[in-house]
Amino acid sequence: MFTGIVAGMGQIVKIEGDEVVRLTIDFGMVSTEGLVSGASVSVDGVCLTVVDINESLISFDVIPETLIVTTLSEKIEGMWVNLERALQIGDELGGHLLSGHIIGIGEIIVRDEGNQNISIIVECSPDIMKFIQPKGYVAIDGISLTVGHVEGEMGFSLHLIPETLRLTTISGKQPGDHVNIEVDSMTQMVVATVERILEERQ
């Protein structure tokens, strides 16, 4: 499990493989103390398993299904990603509980810069929008955020504070860029239950 409180950014230093892709990321600004092979790490919101550790260089294997449903297929060497180590017993829960299982991809269609903050609008499919509520939680590339407004049926707005912009990759996102989206499991369960009850009444 994760919280959506990103520890910092890492840089992709190597991408190799064809069907199963191995990503090697320099954790640099993120601590690797106590990290072991088999541990889970959120990489841009995607739960990946550590397969190799070489000082600050951490490697992960990414299977085809993960590449299909996330933005990891778009990554190239040199790009930066958001990193979060798995939640441990006793850790502060500062965001909201996340599994690292992405439900879909959204596209940034608007970026509005203020003096110290940025607002963006993310467009996504109706299958995702049914889980999006004003002031509800959503994770964008592994970042726990609060939905500002629902912009019609196809998108929602987010308002980003300076600390989020400093610690994550979202400060560099531009219109046309894609992001991974995860909605908390409780919201998904409530929506699924309501849909099932309505279908049974028809």
C-alpha positions as CSV (number, residue, x, y, z in Angstrom):
1,M,0.0,0.0,0.0
2,F,1.0,3.6,-0.6
3,T,-0.2,7.0,0.6
4,G,0.3,9.2,-2.5
5,I,2.9,11.3,-0.5
6,V,5.7,11.3,-3.0
7,A,9.2,11.0,-1.4
8,G,10.9,12.6,-4.4
9,M,11.9,12.1,-8.0
10,G,14.2,9.5,-9.6
11,Q,15.7,9.5,-13.1
12,I,15.4,6.7,-15.5
13,V,19.0,5.7,-16.5
14,K,18.3,2.6,-18.5
15,I,15.5,0.9,-20.4
16,E,16.1,-2.6,-21.8
17,G,14.2,-5.6,-23.0
18,D,11.4,-6.1,-25.4
19,E,8.3,-8.0,-24.1
20,V,9.3,-7.6,-20.5
21,V,11.0,-4.2,-20.0
22,R,13.5,-3.6,-17.3
23,L,13.6,0.0,-15.9
24,T,16.6,1.1,-14.0
25,I,16.1,4.2,-11.9
26,D,18.6,6.4,-10.1
27,F,16.8,7.1,-6.8
28,G,19.2,9.9,-6.1
29,M,17.1,12.1,-3.8
30,V,15.1,9.2,-2.4
31,S,16.5,7.0,0.4
32,T,17.1,3.4,-0.4
33,E,17.9,2.4,3.2
34,G,16.4,-0.9,4.0
35,L,15.2,-1.4,0.5
36,V,15.5,-5.1,-0.6
37,S,14.7,-7.2,-3.7
38,G,11.0,-8.0,-3.7
39,A,10.0,-4.8,-2.1
40,S,7.2,-2.7,-3.7
41,V,7.8,0.9,-4.9
42,S,5.3,3.3,-6.6
43,V,6.9,4.6,-9.8
44,D,4.6,7.3,-11.2
45,G,1.8,5.7,-9.3
46,V,2.5,2.2,-10.6
47,C,3.3,-0.5,-8.1
48,L,6.5,-2.2,-9.2
49,T,8.7,-4.9,-7.6
50,V,12.4,-4.3,-7.0
51,V,14.4,-6.9,-8.9
52,D,18.0,-5.5,-8.5
53,I,19.8,-3.0,-6.3
54,N,23.1,-1.5,-7.2
55,E,23.7,1.3,-4.7
56,S,21.2,4.1,-5.8
57,L,20.4,2.3,-9.0
58,I,17.2,0.3,-8.6
59,S,15.8,-2.0,-11.3
60,F,12.2,-3.1,-11.9
61,D,10.7,-5.5,-14.5
62,V,7.5,-4.2,-16.2
63,I,5.2,-6.8,-17.9
64,P,3.2,-6.1,-21.1
65,E,-0.1,-5.6,-19.3
66,T,1.4,-2.8,-17.1
67,L,2.8,-1.2,-20.2
68,I,-0.5,-1.2,-21.9
69,V,-2.5,0.4,-19.2
70,T,0.0,3.0,-17.8
71,T,2.3,5.7,-19.1
72,L,5.4,3.6,-18.4
73,S,5.3,2.6,-22.1
74,E,6.0,6.3,-23.0
75,K,9.1,6.6,-20.9
76,I,12.6,7.1,-22.3
77,E,16.0,7.2,-20.7
78,G,16.6,10.5,-18.9
79,M,13.0,11.1,-17.9
80,W,12.1,11.7,-14.3
81,V,9.5,9.8,-12.3
82,N,7.8,10.1,-9.0
83,L,8.8,7.6,-6.3
84,E,7.2,6.4,-3.1
85,R,8.3,3.5,-0.9
86,A,5.6,1.2,0.4
87,L,3.8,2.1,3.5
88,Q,5.0,0.5,6.7
89,I,3.3,-0.1,10.0
90,G,3.6,3.1,12.1
91,D,4.1,5.4,9.1
92,E,2.1,8.6,9.1
93,L,-0.8,8.4,6.6
94,G,-0.7,11.9,5.2
95,G,-2.4,11.3,1.8
96,H,-4.9,8.5,1.1
97,L,-4.5,4.8,0.8
98,L,-3.5,3.6,-2.7
99,S,-2.7,0.2,-4.2
100,G,-0.6,1.3,-7.1
101,H,-3.1,-0.3,-9.5
102,I,-3.8,2.3,-12.2
103,I,-7.4,2.4,-13.5
104,G,-6.6,4.4,-16.6
105,I,-4.7,7.2,-18.3
106,G,-5.7,10.9,-18.5
107,E,-4.4,13.8,-20.6
108,I,-3.6,17.2,-19.4
109,I,-5.6,19.7,-21.6
110,V,-5.2,22.9,-19.7
111,R,-2.3,24.4,-17.6
112,D,-2.8,27.7,-15.8
113,E,0.1,29.1,-13.9
114,G,-0.3,31.5,-11.0
115,N,2.4,33.2,-9.0
116,Q,3.2,30.2,-6.8
117,N,0.7,27.6,-7.9
118,I,-0.4,25.8,-11.0
119,S,-3.9,24.6,-11.9
120,I,-4.5,21.9,-14.5
121,I,-7.4,20.2,-16.1
122,V,-7.2,16.5,-16.8
123,E,-9.3,14.8,-19.5
124,C,-10.2,11.2,-19.1
125,S,-12.7,8.6,-20.2
126,P,-16.3,8.3,-18.8
127,D,-15.2,4.9,-17.2
128,I,-12.8,7.0,-15.0
129,M,-15.0,10.1,-14.6
130,K,-17.7,8.1,-12.8
131,F,-15.3,7.8,-9.9
132,I,-14.4,11.5,-9.8
133,Q,-16.2,13.8,-7.3
134,P,-15.6,17.4,-6.4
135,K,-13.2,17.5,-3.3
136,G,-12.7,13.8,-3.6
137,Y,-9.3,12.1,-3.7
138,V,-7.5,11.1,-6.8
139,A,-3.9,10.1,-7.5
140,I,-2.1,11.5,-10.5
141,D,1.2,9.8,-11.3
142,G,1.2,8.6,-7.7
143,I,0.5,12.0,-6.2
144,S,-2.4,12.2,-3.7
145,L,-4.5,15.2,-4.7
146,T,-7.9,16.7,-4.1
147,V,-10.2,17.2,-7.0
148,G,-11.0,20.9,-7.5
149,H,-14.0,20.9,-9.8
150,V,-15.5,18.4,-12.2
151,E,-15.3,20.0,-15.7
152,G,-18.3,18.5,-17.4
153,E,-18.4,14.8,-18.2
154,M,-14.8,14.4,-19.6
155,G,-12.4,16.0,-17.1
156,F,-11.6,17.5,-13.7
157,S,-9.4,20.3,-12.3
158,L,-6.6,20.1,-9.8
159,H,-4.9,22.9,-7.9
160,L,-1.2,22.3,-7.1
161,I,0.7,23.9,-4.2
162,P,4.4,24.8,-4.3
163,E,5.5,21.8,-2.2
164,T,3.9,19.4,-4.6
165,L,5.5,21.2,-7.5
166,R,8.9,21.1,-5.9
167,L,8.9,17.3,-5.0
168,T,7.2,15.8,-8.1
169,T,7.3,15.7,-11.8
170,I,3.9,17.4,-12.2
171,S,5.5,20.8,-12.3
172,G,6.9,20.0,-15.8
173,K,3.6,18.6,-17.3
174,Q,2.2,20.4,-20.3
175,P,-1.0,20.1,-22.3
176,G,-0.9,16.9,-24.3
177,D,1.1,15.0,-21.6
178,H,-0.4,11.8,-20.2
179,V,-0.8,10.9,-16.5
180,N,-1.6,7.7,-14.6
181,I,-4.8,7.8,-12.6
182,E,-5.8,5.9,-9.5
183,V,-9.0,6.4,-7.5
184,D,-9.2,5.1,-3.9
185,S,-10.7,1.6,-3.5
186,M,-13.5,2.8,-1.3
187,T,-14.9,5.1,-4.0
188,Q,-14.6,2.3,-6.6
189,M,-16.5,-0.1,-4.3
190,V,-19.3,2.4,-3.6
191,V,-19.8,3.2,-7.3
192,A,-19.8,-0.4,-8.3
193,T,-22.3,-1.2,-5.5
194,V,-24.7,1.5,-6.7
195,E,-24.4,0.5,-10.3
196,R,-25.2,-3.1,-9.4
197,I,-28.2,-2.1,-7.4
198,L,-29.6,0.1,-10.2
199,E,-29.1,-2.7,-12.7
200,E,-31.0,-5.2,-10.5
201,R,-33.9,-2.8,-10.2
202,Q,-34.3,-2.4,-13.9
